[in-house]
């Protein structure tokens, strides 16, 4: 398989890149961190599948500058779909469970899904959207807004600082391991050999409270 992977230097993208290489596939990775912007990149190669992960994923940054994030998350995705149509490639689109909530980021991901469905209907593009829930795993960094609970707690624990818990800590989330997200991307390629379009929620199916996460690390660690 010859694959294009956008967002290849990101948290999930980096893990997916390693898995694809380990499985013997040829992978062309592009990422804004490496100076390659999907909004302007000159696509020329032929690919069997495009894993589209590149995005502005920070909800606060999307709220602060919705026009700029729109160019990343909607127009960038539209460019990918246009190129996939041209070369007849499958598209695995990294969406988000945020589509279920009223926020700019979720709306932009939803627009990406709608464009994918439209391209399938009009041009028979093979398209899957994977709606990730709260992904965690190795090499995950704290985002600029500090909203990621697991890396935040682990950093505080290593630095012998108390866990910072917002509110009661009883708010519950579905946490999914990055290795399972990678596996979902691999399975999505196989799925598109049988069907042309789908949207899947990618989660563990179990909800866990913030307090439970803190206790898993150390029940006796101080909290504020």
C-alpha positions in Angstrom: 0.0 0.0 0.0 1.2 3.5 -0.9 -0.2 5.9 1.6 -0.3 9.7 2.1 -0.4 10.7 5.8 -1.2 14.3 6.6 -0.4 15.4 10.1 2.4 12.8 10.3 4.4 14.6 13.0 1.5 14.9 15.3 0.6 12.7 18.3 -1.7 10.3 16.6 -0.1 10.7 13.2 3.3 9.8 14.5 2.0 6.5 15.9 0.1 5.7 12.7 3.2 6.5 10.6 5.3 4.0 12.7 2.6 1.3 12.4 2.3 1.7 8.6 6.1 1.5 8.1 6.3 -1.5 10.5 3.6 -3.3 8.4 5.7 -2.8 5.3 3.8 0.0 3.6 5.2 3.0 1.7 4.2 6.2 3.5 4.6 9.8 2.4 4.1 12.0 5.5 3.5 15.7 5.4 3.0 18.0 8.4 2.8 21.8 9.0 5.5 21.3 11.7 7.9 20.2 8.9 6.9 23.2 6.7 4.4 21.3 4.5 1.0 23.0 4.6 -1.9 21.0 3.1 -3.6 24.3 2.1 -0.8 25.0 -0.4 1.1 21.8 -0.8 1.6 20.6 -4.4 0.3 17.1 -4.5 1.7 15.0 -7.4 2.1 11.4 -6.4 -0.4 8.6 -6.8 -1.6 7.0 -3.5 -3.8 4.1 -2.7 -5.1 5.7 0.5 -4.9 9.1 2.2 -5.0 9.2 6.0 -6.1 12.8 6.7 -5.1 13.8 10.2 -3.8 17.3 9.7 -5.9 19.9 11.5 -6.1 22.7 14.0 -7.2 20.6 16.9 -7.2 23.2 19.7 -10.7 24.1 20.6 -9.7 27.4 22.2 -7.7 28.4 19.1 -10.6 27.6 16.9 -12.8 29.7 19.0 -10.3 32.6 19.0 -9.7 32.5 15.2 -12.5 30.6 13.5 -11.6 31.9 10.0 -8.0 30.7 10.3 -9.0 27.4 11.7 -11.6 27.0 9.0 -8.9 27.2 6.3 -7.1 24.3 8.1 -10.1 22.1 9.0 -12.5 22.7 6.2 -10.7 24.1 3.2 -7.6 21.9 3.8 -9.9 18.8 4.0 -11.6 19.9 0.8 -8.2 20.0 -1.0 -7.5 16.5 0.2 -10.9 15.2 -1.1 -10.3 16.9 -4.4 -6.9 15.2 -4.8 -8.3 11.9 -3.7 -11.0 12.1 -6.4 -8.3 12.9 -9.0 -6.2 9.9 -8.1 -9.0 7.5 -7.0 -7.6 7.1 -3.5 -9.5 6.0 -0.4 -9.8 8.6 2.3 -9.6 7.9 6.1 -10.7 11.2 7.7 -9.8 11.8 11.4 -12.9 13.5 12.8 -13.9 14.0 16.4 -16.6 13.3 18.9 -16.7 17.1 19.2 -19.2 17.1 16.3 -21.8 16.2 18.9 -21.2 19.5 20.9 -21.7 23.2 20.1 -18.2 24.4 19.3 -16.3 25.8 16.3 -13.9 22.8 16.1 -16.7 20.3 16.1 -18.6 22.2 13.4 -15.6 22.3 11.2 -15.0 18.6 11.6 -18.7 18.0 10.8 -18.3 20.1 7.6 -15.4 17.8 6.6 -17.6 14.8 7.1 -20.4 16.4 5.0 -17.9 17.1 2.2 -16.7 13.5 2.3 -20.3 12.2 2.1 -20.9 14.6 -0.8 -17.8 13.5 -2.7 -18.9 9.8 -2.2 -22.4 10.6 -3.6 -21.2 12.7 -6.5 -17.9 11.0 -7.5 -18.0 7.6 -5.8 -15.1 8.5 -3.5 -14.4 5.9 -0.9 -14.6 7.7 2.4 -14.6 6.9 6.1 -14.8 9.4 9.0 -13.5 8.3 12.4 -14.8 10.3 15.3 -12.2 10.0 18.0 -13.1 10.4 21.6 -10.4 11.4 24.2 -7.2 9.8 22.9 -4.3 9.2 25.2 -0.9 7.4 25.0 2.8 7.7 24.7 4.4 11.0 23.6 1.2 13.0 24.1 2.0 16.6 24.9 0.1 19.1 26.9 -1.6 21.4 24.4 -1.4 25.2 24.7 -4.7 25.4 26.5 -3.6 22.6 28.9 -6.9 20.8 28.4 -5.6 17.3 28.1 -6.1 15.7 31.5 -3.7 12.7 31.3 -0.5 14.4 30.2 -1.3 17.2 32.6 -1.7 14.9 35.6 1.4 12.9 34.7 3.5 16.0 34.4 2.2 17.3 37.7 2.9 13.9 39.3 6.5 13.8 38.0 7.1 17.3 39.3 5.5 16.5 42.7 2.8 19.1 42.2 -0.9 18.5 43.1 -3.4 17.4 40.5 -5.5 20.3 39.4 -9.1 19.3 39.1 -11.8 21.6 37.7 -15.1 21.4 39.4 -16.1 18.3 41.3 -14.0 16.0 39.1 -17.0 13.7 38.6 -17.3 14.7 34.9 -17.0 11.5 32.9 -15.3 10.9 29.5 -14.6 8.1 27.2 -10.8 7.6 26.9 -9.3 5.6 24.0 -5.7 4.4 23.7 -3.7 5.8 20.7 -2.8 2.2 19.7 -6.5 1.4 19.3 -7.0 4.6 17.2 -4.2 3.5 15.0 -5.8 0.0 14.7 -9.1 1.7 13.7 -7.3 3.5 10.9 -5.9 0.2 9.6 -9.2 -1.5 9.8 -10.9 1.4 8.0 -8.7 0.7 4.9 -9.9 -2.9 4.9 -13.5 -1.8 5.4 -13.4 0.4 2.2 -12.6 -2.8 0.2 -16.2 -3.8 1.0 -18.2 -0.6 1.4 -17.8 2.9 0.1 -18.7 5.1 3.0 -19.1 5.0 6.8 -18.8 7.2 9.9 -17.6 5.5 13.1 -17.3 6.5 16.7 -13.8 5.5 18.0 -13.9 5.1 21.7 -13.4 2.5 24.4 -17.2 2.3 25.2 -16.4 3.0 28.9 -16.7 6.3 30.7 -14.2 7.3 33.4 -14.4 10.3 35.8 -11.5 12.8 36.2 -11.2 11.7 39.9 -10.9 8.1 38.8 -8.1 9.0 36.5 -6.2 10.8 39.3 -6.7 7.8 41.6 -5.4 5.4 38.9 -2.1 7.4 39.0 -1.9 7.7 42.8 -4.8 7.7 45.3 -2.8 9.5 47.9 -1.5 12.3 45.6 -2.7 15.7 46.7 -5.4 17.4 44.6 -6.5 21.0 44.3 
